[in-house]
């Protein structure tokens, strides 16, 4: 048995051309990896980093060394890309170690499966495997953050393809580029033996770019627009409220303790209502508050809503009010992260509680909702809402596309080092599902976009002290193919990977 395994190992090694410069390729890939995601993104780095790491995976001498070093490269790159993130052991395990492990698997698939296949079949193993891993991560609590697909945010024409395939086609294209360049590399950059592969990849890339250009030019939003405002909280009042409670025991707070914090909570409500009235006087007909911008005790929630409803009636406007509602229970969790829509007559149209909670801190204190996005028809289109971290999950936000939402409220409160990358993910959700997005954001970038990802307005929380952004957004979205077929492209990638693995196994068992 051992002898058989040794023979198989030697047969694999014969198919791999070793390269004395393999470690140099890994070094170059490692230098580029931190610029694929999160804070400092260089779009071209996302295309070329996998080229060099894949070259290392294919040409290094020992498998037992290859994959551990690729894992280390990804972990180190994630740490560099995520610099400034407050350290949390569970977050380190989930966002750094676990993602590093998963991003190593496609390289293992290419070497162990692809090496047994002929050139054309091998060409697709790596992109199929990486797309599969990328999709699986979007279903887990670690979410889709960090995906190489988000690196292409500045190529508005190219990313229109996600209105059909979701973000998975972008991941596939980037990794297909890596395997195509490696095929060329293995022929010493003589293009003639691989001209079919090069032509095929180039044709698909050009087609994707052309589709996006046509969509942007001939199908822009043409509906009526409505003046809309985002409101963010005053950081000083918010911090006073944060510091006023003992988070680990406030669920069992006494009447006296709740009376003590009430004025501090009311201060957050007062400043949000004041900013809201300023926006309404400026002509806003839709107003959205940032995530948990006003804090209330559960027994005071209705009185706060009554005050907001009075403003909605007075100014004939729709208000999306975001509250942190503190209940009283015997055990954790005890806080609701809530989005409430009030119409122009003062009626509450929905109360929606956040479902996908940040797993390493927020989930300890916050009661998860049911995971069904709300929606309601209004004179300004069909409205829906999803709160902050939920927009990291494409499958969940697809609900808004399925129900035909025209405007999605996305109240958020960012972790400062990731403000830019977070806003990109929200833009992708708008393109995928065909809605305009209103994203009022604390400690980050407030955005309003149309369904093609065009930024209609933006405001940096840290450089603008007004707390109010006012612009216009289209009142009608579009129904996208992605909203109908969902993650079909990802499913096909999984099936394709399984078929390639099966074919490699059959070839292994065939006599030489």
N, C-alpha and C positions, 0 to 999 in steps of 0.2 A: 504493500500500500504506500509506504513512504517512498519507495523507488518510483512508483507511478507518479506521485505528486512531484517528485524531483524532475522527471522527464517533462511533465506538463509545464513546469516553471521554466525549464530551459527552452521549450518550444516558444513560449511567450517572449522570452528575451531575444530570441532570434529575429522576431518581427520588429523589434525596437532598435532603432539606430542610436547608439549612445553618442553623446556630444560632450566634448571636453569643456565646452563653455556653458553647460547646463546651469551651473550655479550662477553664472552671470545673468542668464535669462530670468531666473527666479528673483535675483536682486532688482533687476529693472522692473519686473512685474510688481514686486513689493513696493517700490518707490511710487508706482502709479496707483496702486490699490486705494490708498486713503482719499484720493481725489475722485473716486467713483460715487461717493455717497455722503450724505449728511451735511457737513458744514461748508467745506471748500470743494466745490464740485467743478471739475474740468471735463466737459462732455467727451472730448477725445480720449481722455484717460480711461473712460469706461470701455471704449472700443479696443484700446491697445493693451491694457493691463492683462486681460485674459489671454491675449495672444502669447505673451511671454511666459506666463505661468503655465499655460498649456504646453508650450514648447519644453519647459522644464519637466513637466509630468511625463511627456512622451520620450524624453531622451536621457533622463537621469538613470543611473545604473541599477540602483536597488530600490525596489518597491517599498521595502520596510522603512526606508529613509524618505522617500519621495513624498508620501502623503502626510506624515507628521510635519514635515517642513512647510508644506502648503497650508496646513492647518495653522501652524505658528504664524505664517505670513499674514493670513486673513485675520487672526486674532490681534496681532500687533497693528495691522492696518485699521481695524475697527476701533482700537483704543486711540489711535492717532486721529481718526476721523471724528470720534466722539469726545474729543478733548473738551473739558469744561463741564461734562455731565456729572452731577453730584454722585458720588460713589454709593452704590447699593449692591450688596452681595448677590441678591437674587437677580437684579438687573444685569450685573456683570455676567452671571451664568447664562441668562437668557439671551441678552442682546449681543454679547461678545463671544462667549465660548460656544454656545449652541449654534449661533449663526455661522461662526467660523467652521464648525464641524459640518454643517449642512452644505456650505459653499465648497467644501473639499470634496464632497461626494461626486459631483459631475466629472472632476478630473480623474477620480478612481474609475468611474464608469467608462470614460474614454480610453483609459489604458487597459483595463481588464476586459472590457467588452469590445470596444472599438478595434483593438489590436488584432482581433480574430476575424474581422470583417474586411471586405474589399473596399476600395477607396471611396466609392460613392456612398456606401452604407455607413462607413466610418465617419464620413463628413457630418452626419446628422446626429450621431450619438451624443456629442458634447452639448449642442444647443437643446436637444430634447431633454437631456438630464438636468441641465441648469434651469430650464423653464419649469420642469416638474418640481424641482426643489423650491424655486421661487414661489410657485403657486401653493405648495404645501405650507410654506411659512405664512402665507396670507390667511390660512385657515386656523393657524395656531395662535396662542396668546402673544407670541413675539411679533405678530402682524407683518405687513408688507414693507415696513420701513427698512431702508437700506437696500432695497432692490436696485439693481443697475438700470432698470427701466426708467427710474425717476431722473437719471442723469441727463436725459435728452430733453428736459423741459424747455430749453431755449430754442429748440427747432420746432416751432409751432406747426409747420406743415407735416413733418414726420409723425408727430405724436397724434395727429388726427386719426391714424390707423386704429387707435385704441377705441374709437367709437364703434368699431366692428369686432375686434378681437380681444378687447381689454388690454391691459398693460403687458400681457404675456408675449405678444408678437414683438414688442420692443426688446424684451429680454432675449427672445429667440434670435432676432436679427443680430444683436450685439455678439452673442456667443457663436452664431453661425459665421460671422466675420472672423472670429478667432480660429475656428476649425478650417476655414477656407484659406486663410493666410498660412496656417501650419501645413496644409496640403501643398501649397506653393513652395514653402520653405523646404519641405522634404524633397523637392525636386530642384533644390538649389536656385530657386526663383526663376527657373525656366518655365514660362507660362504655357507652353504648347501642350505638355502632357495633362495639364489641369485646366485647359481653356474652357471646357464645358462647365466645370464647377465655378470658375470665375464668372463666366457669362450668366449662369443661372442666378448666382447671388446678386450680381450687379443688376440684373433685370428685375428681381423682386424688390431690391432696395429702391431703384428708380421708380418702380410702380407705386410703392408706398409713399414716396415723396411726391409723386405726381398726383396721387389721390388726394393727399392733404392739401396741396396747392389749389386743386380744383374745388375742393370743399370750402376752403377759406374764401376763394374768389367768387364762387357762384351760389353759395348757400349760407351767407351771413345772416344774423338775426335781422328781421325786418318788421317785427311786431311793435306795438305801442310800448313805450318805456314808462317807467314810473320812478319818481324821485324816492330814493331809499337812503336810510342812514344806519350806520353802525355806531354803537355806543360802547365805550370801554370804561372801566372803573378807575377811580382815583387810587393810586397805589398806596398813599398814606392811610386813607380810611380803610382800605382792604387789609393792610398789614396790622392795623390796630385790632380789627376783628379777628384776624388769624391768631394773634398773640393773646387774645383774651380768654381762650378756652384751653382746657386740658383735654387733648384729643382722645387719649386712651380711656377716659372715664366720663366724658361729657354725656354719653348716652344715659348715664344714671344721674344726671344733674338734678339738683333740688330746685324748688321754686325760687329760692333766694339766689342761687347761682344763675338761673335763667333771667331773673330780674336785673342782675348785675351786668349781664352782657347785652341785654336788650338795646340800650342806647347806642352801643357800638355797632350792633347789627343795623339799627335804624339809620345810622350815618351812611352805611353803604347803600341803603334803599334811597335815601334822600338825594344823594348826589347822582344816582342813576336816573331818578325821575326828573331832576333838574336838567341834566344833559338831554334827556328825551324831549322835554318841553322846548328846549332851545332848537333841537332838530325839527320838531313839528312846526314851530314858528317859521323856520326856514323853508317850509313847504314839503317836508317829508310826508309821504303817505304810508310808508312801511318803515318800521324801526326795529332793529335787532340788537339785543344786548349780548355782551360777551358771556362766556360760560361762568356760572356761579358768581355773577357780578354783584348780586345783592344777596345778603345772608339774612335768613329769617328763622325764627323759632316756629315750629309747626303750628302752634296755637295762634301765631300772628300772620300766617300766610294769607288768609282771606282778606284781612285788612289791607295788606300790601296790594293784592290784586284789585281791590276796590279803588285804590288810588290810581293805579295804572289804567283801569277801565274808565275812570272819569276823564283822563287825558285822551284816551282813544275816542270817546264820544265827543269831547269838546273839539277835537281837531279832525274828526272823521278819518281816522287812520287805523292801521293794523299794527299792533305791538307784539313782538316776540320777546317775552320777558324770561330771563334766565335766573333761576334762584338756587341757592343752596339751602335746603330745608332740613332743619335739625329736629329730629324726632326724639322721643324719650323711650328707651328700651332697656331691657336687662343685660343685653350683650351686643357686641358688635355684629354687623354694621348698623348705623343709625342715621345716616345722612342721605338725602335724595338730591341728585344732581339733575335739575328739572328745567325743561323748556316748556313755556306756556304761551299759547297764541291767543290774543284777545282781538276781536274784530272791532269794526268802527262803531258798533252799537254798545260795546262794553261787555259782550258775551265771551266767555272762555270757550274756544273752539277745540283746544286740546291741552292735555297735560301729559308730557312725555318725559319719562325717566331714562337716563343714560344706561345703556346695557353693557357695552364693551368698556370695561374699566381698566385703567393703567394697572397692570398686575402687581407691581412691586410696592405700591404705597396706597394709591387711591382705593384699591379693592378692599383694603382692610376696614375702611370707614363707610364706604358708599354702598347703598342697597341697589343692586342691579335691576334694571327694568326688564320688560318682557321681550325686547328685541324686535318689535313690530313698529316700523316708522309710521308716524301719523301723517295724515294728509287731509286737506279740505279745499274745496273749490271756492274761489273768491273772484271779485271783479278784476283782480290783477293776476289771474291764473291760478293753477293748482299749486298749493304750497305744501311743503313737507319740511322735516327737520331731522338732523342727526348731530350728535354732540361730540365735538373734538375727536378723541381717539377712535371713535367709531368710523371715521373717514379713512382710517388706515386699513380698513377691511373692505376690499372691493365688492365681495359677495353681499355684504350687508347693505351697502349703499345702492346696490343694484335694485333693491326694493323701490327706491325713488324713481328709477327708470321704468320699472314694471308698472307702477301706478300712474306714470305719465306726469310726474312733477314738473312744473315750469320754473319754480323758484325753490331752492333748498336753503333753509337757514342752517348754518354750521357754527354755532357759538363755540368758542374755543378759549383755552388758556394754555399757552405753550410753555415748554421748558426752553429757556432762552438760547442755549447753544444750538437748538434744532429748529429755530423759528423759520428759517428760509426753507429747509427741507420739508417741514410740515406743511407749509403753504403750497408747495409743489404738489404734494399728494392730493390736496383738496382740488386743485385745478384739474388733475387727472380724472377725479371722480365726476366733475362737471362735464368733461368731454365724453367720458364713457357713457354717461346716462342722459345727456342732452338737456340739462337744466342750467338756469342761471344760479349762481351761488352767492349767498350773502354770508360772509364769515367775519363776524365781530370777534376780535381776538385780544386777550390780555397777554402781556409779556411776549408779544410776537407781532405778526404782521396781519392787520385786518385787510380783507380783500373783498372785492366784488368782481365777478367775472361773468362772461356770457357762456353759452354752451359750447363754444369753440375754444375756450381757454383764454380769450382775450381779457386782459386785466382792465377793468373799467374804473377801478379806484383802489388805492392801497394807502395804508397808514401804518407807520412804525410806532408801536406803543411807547418806545423809549425816547423817541425824538419829537413826538407831537403831544403836547400837554392838553389839548382841547378836549380829548376824549370823544370827539364826534367827527365822523366822516360822512359826507353827503354826496351822492352821485345818482345816476339813473341806471336802471337795469331793464332788460327786455321782460315782458310779461308772458311770453310764450316760448316754450322750449321746443325740442324736436324729439321724435322717437328714434332711438339709435338701434342699430342691429345688435350691438352688445347687450342692450337692455332686454332684448328678446332671446338671444341664444346663450347669454351668460358666458361662462368660462369654457365654452366648447373648444377653443384653441388649446387651453391647458389640458383638457381631457384627451384631446388628440395627441398631445405631446406625451402624456403618460402612456397611452396605448402604443404610440410609436416606439417609445423606449422599451416597453415590454417586448414588443415584436423583435426589436434589434437584439435584445438580450437572449430571446429564445433562439433566434437564428445563429447567434454566436455559440450558444450551447450545442446546437445541432452540428455546427461545423467542427466543434471540438471533438465530438464523439465520432465523426466520420473518420475512417482510416485514411492515413496519408498516402 
